[in-house]
Amino acid sequence: MAIRTELTIVLENRPGAAARVFASLADPRINIVAMQLEHGGALRLVVDNPLHAERLLQERAMPYERRDVLYTMLPNDPGALARTAKLLADAGINVEYFYSTAVEGQPMATVVIGVPDVLKASAAAGI
């Protein structure tokens, strides 16, 4: 696991809103490594260069919030998320959200975990 920066942008509920953000990041070659779009328009992004992405969002007057999250690779098998969640729960850490992706047949899955205290969670998970 690692601690990474997550940027959250609240999008308008209209066609093309997400596409505009994605295109804005693609032009300067900022790669999105994880993302989640929630009902209500909260777009959570983990990118390969958060400082560059933040400058870009500021230049384009796109309001955003910055937060540290846990970013990890887990085995792509039944129970991997359960084991991770139990580790955090046993340490008294509340998980606010998870999002992940896996490719069927591949051995690992990418997981982003939002917690109130990433340093405590990182220590509890042995990072």
MDTraj code that builds the backbone (N, CA, C; nanometers):
import mdtraj as md
import numpy as np

residues = "MET ALA ILE ARG THR GLU LEU THR ILE VAL LEU GLU ASN ARG PRO GLY ALA ALA ALA ARG VAL PHE ALA SER LEU ALA ASP PRO ARG ILE ASN ILE VAL ALA MET GLN LEU GLU HIS GLY GLY ALA LEU ARG LEU VAL VAL ASP ASN PRO LEU HIS ALA GLU ARG LEU LEU GLN GLU ARG ALA MET PRO TYR GLU ARG ARG ASP VAL LEU TYR THR MET LEU PRO ASN ASP PRO GLY ALA LEU ALA ARG THR ALA LYS LEU LEU ALA ASP ALA GLY ILE ASN VAL GLU TYR PHE TYR SER THR ALA VAL GLU GLY GLN PRO MET ALA THR VAL VAL ILE GLY VAL PRO ASP VAL LEU LYS ALA SER ALA ALA ALA GLY ILE".split()
xyz = np.array([
    [0.0837, -0.1183, 0.0000],
    [0.0000, 0.0000, 0.0000],
    [0.0876, 0.1237, 0.0000],
    [0.0292, 0.2304, -0.0482],
    [0.0982, 0.3588, -0.0497],
    [-0.0029, 0.4684, -0.0198],
    [0.0472, 0.5801, 0.0228],
    [-0.0381, 0.6971, 0.0406],
    [-0.0267, 0.7789, -0.0866],
    [-0.1419, 0.8072, -0.1472],
    [-0.1460, 0.8854, -0.2719],
    [-0.2422, 1.0014, -0.2547],
    [-0.2318, 1.0981, -0.3432],
    [-0.3211, 1.2136, -0.3432],
    [-0.4419, 1.1850, -0.4307],
    [-0.5585, 1.2147, -0.3766],
    [-0.6838, 1.2026, -0.4519],
    [-0.7397, 1.3436, -0.4702],
    [-0.7845, 1.3727, -0.5907],
    [-0.8484, 1.5009, -0.6208],
    [-0.9953, 1.4753, -0.6473],
    [-1.0823, 1.5537, -0.5847],
    [-1.2257, 1.5379, -0.6046],
    [-1.2812, 1.6657, -0.6658],
    [-1.3496, 1.6486, -0.7762],
    [-1.4134, 1.7589, -0.8482],
    [-1.5619, 1.7290, -0.8514],
    [-1.6453, 1.8282, -0.8199],
    [-1.7898, 1.8078, -0.8287],
    [-1.8344, 1.8567, -0.9662],
    [-1.8876, 1.7635, -1.0442],
    [-1.9289, 1.7932, -1.1815],
    [-2.0750, 1.8348, -1.1886],
    [-2.1048, 1.9160, -1.2884],
    [-2.2445, 1.9469, -1.3179],
    [-2.3093, 1.8216, -1.3754],
    [-2.4367, 1.8041, -1.3494],
    [-2.5097, 1.6884, -1.4003],
    [-2.5603, 1.7194, -1.5413],
    [-2.4668, 1.7093, -1.6380],
    [-2.5037, 1.7325, -1.7774],
    [-2.4066, 1.6594, -1.8688],
    [-2.4520, 1.6276, -1.9886],
    [-2.3668, 1.5531, -2.0815],
    [-2.2345, 1.6248, -2.1084],
    [-2.1267, 1.5493, -2.1060],
    [-1.9954, 1.6023, -2.1401],
    [-1.9148, 1.6566, -2.0238],
    [-1.9734, 1.6659, -1.9035],
    [-1.9005, 1.7237, -1.7903],
    [-1.7757, 1.6416, -1.7576],
    [-1.7899, 1.5106, -1.7477],
    [-1.6737, 1.4255, -1.7188],
    [-1.5763, 1.4260, -1.8362],
    [-1.6282, 1.4234, -1.9572],
    [-1.5424, 1.4230, -2.0763],
    [-1.4526, 1.5462, -2.0793],
    [-1.5047, 1.6617, -2.0381],
    [-1.4238, 1.7835, -2.0370],
    [-1.3077, 1.7726, -1.9367],
    [-1.3344, 1.7173, -1.8206],
    [-1.2271, 1.6996, -1.7215],
    [-1.1230, 1.6023, -1.7750],
    [-1.1674, 1.4889, -1.8283],
    [-1.0744, 1.3892, -1.8804],
    [-0.9888, 1.4474, -1.9930],
    [-1.0493, 1.5244, -2.0833],
    [-0.9746, 1.5860, -2.1936],
    [-0.8752, 1.6890, -2.1404],
    [-0.9150, 1.7648, -2.0393],
    [-0.8240, 1.8643, -1.9797],
    [-0.6997, 1.7988, -1.9225],
    [-0.7162, 1.6825, -1.8624],
    [-0.6025, 1.6116, -1.8044],
    [-0.5199, 1.5395, -1.9117],
    [-0.5846, 1.4956, -2.0166],
    [-0.5143, 1.4216, -2.1219],
    [-0.4210, 1.5117, -2.2027],
    [-0.4615, 1.6354, -2.2255],
    [-0.3799, 1.7267, -2.3073],
    [-0.2378, 1.7420, -2.2534],
    [-0.2206, 1.7653, -2.1221],
    [-0.0835, 1.7739, -2.0696],
    [-0.0268, 1.6384, -2.0270],
    [-0.0916, 1.5310, -2.0692],
    [-0.0445, 1.3942, -2.0456],
    [-0.0436, 1.3557, -1.8977],
    [-0.1487, 1.3949, -1.8274],
    [-0.1683, 1.3506, -1.6899],
    [-0.2503, 1.2231, -1.6976],
    [-0.1974, 1.1143, -1.6419],
    [-0.2636, 0.9853, -1.6503],
    [-0.3499, 0.9604, -1.5269],
    [-0.4733, 0.9217, -1.5488],
    [-0.5634, 0.8851, -1.4399],
    [-0.5366, 0.7387, -1.4079],
    [-0.4953, 0.7099, -1.2838],
    [-0.4652, 0.5723, -1.2455],
    [-0.5805, 0.5067, -1.1712],
    [-0.6736, 0.5888, -1.1181],
    [-0.7944, 0.5369, -1.0537],
    [-0.8977, 0.6479, -1.0544],
    [-1.0255, 0.6110, -1.0676],
    [-1.1311, 0.7114, -1.0645],
    [-1.2627, 0.6497, -1.0227],
    [-1.3477, 0.7357, -0.9681],
    [-1.4832, 0.6957, -0.9307],
    [-1.5715, 0.8177, -0.9524],
    [-1.6832, 0.7983, -1.0189],
    [-1.7830, 0.9031, -1.0345],
    [-1.9047, 0.8611, -0.9547],
    [-1.9369, 0.9399, -0.8525],
    [-2.0477, 0.9076, -0.7638],
    [-2.1757, 0.9755, -0.8096],
    [-2.2868, 0.9182, -0.7678],
    [-2.4157, 0.9841, -0.7880],
    [-2.4067, 1.1204, -0.7207],
    [-2.4479, 1.2238, -0.7875],
    [-2.4352, 1.3585, -0.7324],
    [-2.3185, 1.4341, -0.7931],
    [-2.2361, 1.3650, -0.8723],
    [-2.1324, 1.4323, -0.9482],
    [-1.9942, 1.4395, -0.8870],
    [-1.9706, 1.3783, -0.7718],
    [-1.8355, 1.3808, -0.7143],
    [-1.7451, 1.2873, -0.7939],
    [-1.6469, 1.3443, -0.8607],
    [-1.5506, 1.2687, -0.9405],
    [-1.4211, 1.2609, -0.8606],
    [-1.3874, 1.1418, -0.8142],
    [-1.2638, 1.1185, -0.7381],
    [-1.1576, 1.0670, -0.8347],
    [-1.0408, 1.1296, -0.8320],
    [-0.9322, 1.0934, -0.9233],
    [-0.8015, 1.0731, -0.8482],
    [-0.7314, 0.9668, -0.8816],
    [-0.5917, 0.9499, -0.8424],
    [-0.5149, 0.9545, -0.9740],
    [-0.4209, 1.0470, -0.9826],
    [-0.3459, 1.0672, -1.1068],
    [-0.1973, 1.0456, -1.0827],
    [-0.1233, 1.0293, -1.1918],
    [0.0201, 1.0030, -1.1784],
    [0.1007, 1.1260, -1.1384],
    [0.0466, 1.2452, -1.1592],
    [0.1174, 1.3681, -1.1243],
    [0.0177, 1.4660, -1.0616],
    [-0.0138, 1.4497, -0.9323],
    [-0.1165, 1.5345, -0.8710],
    [-0.0805, 1.6825, -0.8658],
    [0.0469, 1.7175, -0.8503],
    [0.0839, 1.8589, -0.8461],
    [0.0555, 1.9266, -0.9796],
    [0.0898, 1.8594, -1.0873],
    [0.0621, 1.9120, -1.2217],
    [-0.0898, 1.9220, -1.2428],
    [-0.1623, 1.8201, -1.2013],
    [-0.3086, 1.8215, -1.2166],
    [-0.3712, 1.9346, -1.1363],
    [-0.3220, 1.9574, -1.0151],
    [-0.3762, 2.0668, -0.9338],
    [-0.3515, 2.2017, -1.0006],
    [-0.2320, 2.2229, -1.0530],
    [-0.2043, 2.3494, -1.1233],
    [-0.2995, 2.3671, -1.2411],
    [-0.3213, 2.2598, -1.3149],
    [-0.4107, 2.2658, -1.4297],
    [-0.5533, 2.3008, -1.3862],
    [-0.6028, 2.2351, -1.2816],
    [-0.7377, 2.2630, -1.2329],
    [-0.7494, 2.4073, -1.1850],
    [-0.6457, 2.4579, -1.1189],
    [-0.6466, 2.5978, -1.0742],
    [-0.6490, 2.6930, -1.1928],
    [-0.5660, 2.6667, -1.2931],
    [-0.5610, 2.7506, -1.4131],
    [-0.6959, 2.7557, -1.4843],
    [-0.7665, 2.6448, -1.4825],
    [-0.8960, 2.6370, -1.5520],
    [-1.0126, 2.6695, -1.4600],
    [-0.9842, 2.7207, -1.3418],
    [-1.0855, 2.7601, -1.2441],
    [-1.1847, 2.6476, -1.2162],
    [-1.1323, 2.5257, -1.2029],
    [-1.2139, 2.4095, -1.1685],
    [-1.1935, 2.3824, -1.0196],
    [-1.2939, 2.4111, -0.9368],
    [-1.2779, 2.3856, -0.7931],
    [-1.2588, 2.2356, -0.7654],
    [-1.1738, 2.2066, -0.6695],
    [-1.1457, 2.0670, -0.6340],
    [-1.1076, 2.0608, -0.4869],
    [-1.1120, 1.9393, -0.4337],
    [-1.0622, 1.9132, -0.2997],
    [-0.9491, 1.8114, -0.3110],
    [-0.8518, 1.8254, -0.2241],
    [-0.7357, 1.7365, -0.2212],
    [-0.7416, 1.6540, -0.0929],
    [-0.7071, 1.5268, -0.1049],
    [-0.7103, 1.4381, 0.0111],
    [-0.6096, 1.3258, -0.0091],
    [-0.5479, 1.2818, 0.0993],
    [-0.4619, 1.1647, 0.0936],
    [-0.5476, 1.0401, 0.1129],
    [-0.5180, 0.9367, 0.0355],
    [-0.5893, 0.8083, 0.0422],
    [-0.4871, 0.6957, 0.0391],
    [-0.5323, 0.5763, 0.0776],
    [-0.4495, 0.4578, 0.0606],
    [-0.4723, 0.4045, -0.0801],
    [-0.3655, 0.3685, -0.1468],
    [-0.3705, 0.3155, -0.2829],
    [-0.2881, 0.1873, -0.2814],
    [-0.3512, 0.0765, -0.3174],
    [-0.2811, -0.0504, -0.3032],
    [-0.3199, -0.1500, -0.4112],
    [-0.2401, -0.2525, -0.4203],
    [-0.2704, -0.3674, -0.5051],
    [-0.3011, -0.4826, -0.4110],
    [-0.4102, -0.5528, -0.4381],
    [-0.4493, -0.6699, -0.3597],
    [-0.4624, -0.7893, -0.4527],
    [-0.4509, -0.9092, -0.3989],
    [-0.4757, -1.0258, -0.4828],
    [-0.6174, -1.0203, -0.5406],
    [-0.6297, -1.0567, -0.6643],
    [-0.7595, -1.0576, -0.7315],
    [-0.8252, -1.1930, -0.7041],
    [-0.8656, -1.2094, -0.5769],
    [-0.9300, -1.3352, -0.5392],
    [-1.0343, -1.3099, -0.4309],
    [-1.1268, -1.4039, -0.4139],
    [-1.2300, -1.3876, -0.3121],
    [-1.1688, -1.3706, -0.1728],
    [-1.2145, -1.2699, -0.1014],
    [-1.1695, -1.2476, 0.0355],
    [-1.0609, -1.1438, 0.0524],
    [-0.9992, -1.0981, -0.0547],
    [-0.8901, -1.0007, -0.0410],
    [-0.9399, -0.8705, 0.0213],
    [-1.0530, -0.8202, -0.0258],
    [-1.1075, -0.6974, 0.0332],
    [-1.1511, -0.7206, 0.1775],
    [-1.2062, -0.8365, 0.2047],
    [-1.2494, -0.8683, 0.3409],
    [-1.1308, -0.8681, 0.4367],
    [-1.0195, -0.9251, 0.3949],
    [-0.9007, -0.9282, 0.4813],
    [-0.8484, -0.7874, 0.5080],
    [-0.8458, -0.7054, 0.4049],
    [-0.7984, -0.5672, 0.4204],
    [-0.8917, -0.4873, 0.5099],
    [-1.0220, -0.4993, 0.4877],
    [-1.1192, -0.4288, 0.5704],
    [-1.1096, -0.4726, 0.7161],
    [-1.0865, -0.6010, 0.7396],
    [-1.0741, -0.6520, 0.8768],
    [-0.9491, -0.5969, 0.9449],
    [-0.8381, -0.5905, 0.8735],
    [-0.7156, -0.5312, 0.9288],
    [-0.7419, -0.3901, 0.9785],
    [-0.8094, -0.3114, 0.8950],
    [-0.8389, -0.1733, 0.9315],
    [-0.9392, -0.1671, 1.0467],
    [-1.0419, -0.2495, 1.0414],
    [-1.1425, -0.2515, 1.1482],
    [-1.0799, -0.2918, 1.2817],
    [-0.9943, -0.3915, 1.2799],
    [-0.9286, -0.4370, 1.4022],
    [-0.8419, -0.3275, 1.4640],
    [-0.7939, -0.2351, 1.3808],
    [-0.7135, -0.1227, 1.4295],
    [-0.8013, -0.0033, 1.4679],
    [-0.9344, -0.0207, 1.4588],
    [-1.0261, 0.0867, 1.4953],
    [-1.0361, 0.1971, 1.3913],
    [-1.0058, 0.1638, 1.2673],
    [-1.0082, 0.2634, 1.1589],
    [-1.1376, 0.2504, 1.0802],
    [-1.2081, 0.3602, 1.0677],
    [-1.3316, 0.3640, 0.9898],
    [-1.2984, 0.3842, 0.8422],
    [-1.3496, 0.2978, 0.7587],
    [-1.3337, 0.3141, 0.6145],
    [-1.4519, 0.3945, 0.5638],
    [-1.4232, 0.5085, 0.5016],
    [-1.5288, 0.5940, 0.4482],
    [-1.5736, 0.5490, 0.3096],
    [-1.4798, 0.4982, 0.2304],
    [-1.5143, 0.4451, 0.0984],
    [-1.4003, 0.3623, 0.0422],
    [-1.4374, 0.2733, -0.0483],
    [-1.3455, 0.1929, -0.1293],
    [-1.3846, 0.2156, -0.2750],
    [-1.2905, 0.2120, -0.3649],
    [-1.3195, 0.1876, -0.5057],
    [-1.2027, 0.1106, -0.5638],
    [-1.2341, 0.0279, -0.6610],
    [-1.1302, -0.0610, -0.7123],
    [-1.1588, -0.1010, -0.8558],
    [-1.0585, -0.1647, -0.9129],
    [-1.0759, -0.2249, -1.0443],
    [-0.9861, -0.3471, -1.0537],
    [-1.0321, -0.4431, -1.1300],
    [-0.9553, -0.5649, -1.1539],
    [-0.9842, -0.6115, -1.2951],
    [-0.8883, -0.6767, -1.3528],
    [-0.9064, -0.7374, -1.4844],
    [-0.9197, -0.8873, -1.4618],
    [-1.0292, -0.9426, -1.5101],
    [-1.0527, -1.0860, -1.4920],
    [-0.9338, -1.1657, -1.5446],
    [-0.8901, -1.2602, -1.4632],
    [-0.7781, -1.3453, -1.5027],
    [-0.6418, -1.2905, -1.4639],
    [-0.6354, -1.1656, -1.4208],
    [-0.5086, -1.1067, -1.3764],
    [-0.4934, -1.1278, -1.2262],
    [-0.3716, -1.1408, -1.1764],
    [-0.3523, -1.1775, -1.0359],
    [-0.3770, -1.0674, -0.9339],
    [-0.3752, -0.9401, -0.9764],
    [-0.3865, -0.8310, -0.8803],
    [-0.4971, -0.7328, -0.9189],
    [-0.5502, -0.6657, -0.8161],
    [-0.6521, -0.5623, -0.8345],
    [-0.6013, -0.4347, -0.7679],
    [-0.6406, -0.3201, -0.8211],
    [-0.6047, -0.1911, -0.7642],
    [-0.7195, -0.1438, -0.6766],
    [-0.6870, -0.0946, -0.5556],
    [-0.7892, -0.0507, -0.4614],
    [-0.7496, 0.0844, -0.4028],
    [-0.8469, 0.1751, -0.3952],
    [-0.8301, 0.3043, -0.3286],
    [-0.9199, 0.3019, -0.2062],
    [-0.8640, 0.3438, -0.0919],
    [-0.9378, 0.3399, 0.0338],
    [-0.9336, 0.4782, 0.0982],
    [-1.0518, 0.5345, 0.1217],
    [-1.0625, 0.6628, 0.1892],
    [-1.0840, 0.6411, 0.3378],
    [-0.9931, 0.6941, 0.4183],
    [-0.9997, 0.6819, 0.5643],
    [-0.9709, 0.8191, 0.6256],
    [-1.0191, 0.8426, 0.7492],
    [-0.9948, 0.9725, 0.8116],
    [-0.8473, 1.0006, 0.8420],
    [-0.7706, 0.8981, 0.8737],
    [-0.6297, 0.9159, 0.9126],
    [-0.5445, 0.8167, 0.8337],
    [-0.4861, 0.8631, 0.7223],
    [-0.4108, 0.7706, 0.6360],
    [-0.2838, 0.7205, 0.7022],
    [-0.2220, 0.8016, 0.7858],
    [-0.0990, 0.7563, 0.8515],
    [-0.1283, 0.6421, 0.9479],
    [-0.2342, 0.6550, 1.0276],
    [-0.2727, 0.5483, 1.1192],
    [-0.3119, 0.4225, 1.0406],
    [-0.3891, 0.4419, 0.9339],
    [-0.4318, 0.3275, 0.8532],
    [-0.3131, 0.2612, 0.7849],
    [-0.2206, 0.3418, 0.7375],
    [-0.1014, 0.2882, 0.6726],
    [-0.0200, 0.2045, 0.7704],
    [-0.0046, 0.2536, 0.8919],
    [0.0694, 0.1785, 0.9934],
    [-0.0022, 0.0503, 1.0294],
    [-0.1341, 0.0556, 1.0424],
    [-0.2127, -0.0626, 1.0787],
    [-0.2037, -0.1691, 0.9717],
    [-0.1943, -0.1266, 0.8461],
    [-0.1882, -0.2210, 0.7350],
    [-0.0451, -0.2642, 0.7040],
    [0.0513, -0.2109, 0.7777],
    [0.1900, -0.2502, 0.7580],
    [0.2585, -0.1873, 0.6392],
    [0.2231, -0.0652, 0.6099],
    [0.2817, 0.0025, 0.4944],
    [0.4104, 0.0712, 0.5345],
])
top = md.Topology()
chain = top.add_chain()
for i, resn in enumerate(residues, 1):
    res = top.add_residue(resn, chain, resSeq=i)
    for name in ("N", "CA", "C"):
        top.add_atom(name, md.element.get_by_symbol(name[0]), res)
traj = md.Trajectory(xyz[None], top)
